[in-house]
Amino acid sequence: MITKDQLAELETCINERDMWELVKSYNNVIRDIKRFRIANKHLGQTPESVLFEYLDFANTSIRDDYDQSRLGR
């Protein structure tokens, strides 16, 4: 869990407009996951857990693609 000091530090270093865009996009994606019923509650999934698993997958894919391009493949 984030501490009050960390929260205060984040508020001073994160661009307010960027944060607004992030929250707006996050809410839109969560709404879409709910609307299309992608999360399976019987598997213990929530829209948030599906999103974070997808973000992890996407980050890994991007990193792997970057690593491959650096190797010239």
Secondary structure, DSSP 8 states (H G I E B T S, - for coil): ---HHHHHHHHHHS-HHHHHHHHHHHHHHHHHHHHTT-S-GGGT--HHHHHHHHHHHHHHHHHHHHHHHHTT-
